[in-house]
Amino acid sequence: MRTPNTLVVYDVPDDCKRGKIADACLDYGLDRIQFSSFLGALLPTHQQELMLKVKKILGRKAGNIQLFPICADDWAKRKVIDQKPEERE
């Protein structure tokens, strides 16, 4: 079984909680692709663990955290534009 690609995105107003959620995503080996977006391969059990962990971190504070498993077919169809700033001479 292939490990599914996983996208985690969140909107959490509390700076402290937001930082701890980012740390949790990094602890699970996800890569930051945007300020509050992480991507990587996670087994379904690790997806569940991560969501339980971030729910605990969030506690009763406001926030929206979403995890999307992405199948291999959909992953192959993704479109990416990743431009780096031009270097000045």
Secondary structure by P-SEA (a helix, b strand, c coil): ccccbbbbbbbbccaaaaaaaaaaaaaaccccccccbbbbbbcaaaaaaaaaaaaaaaccccbbbbbbbbcaaaaaabbbbbbcccccc
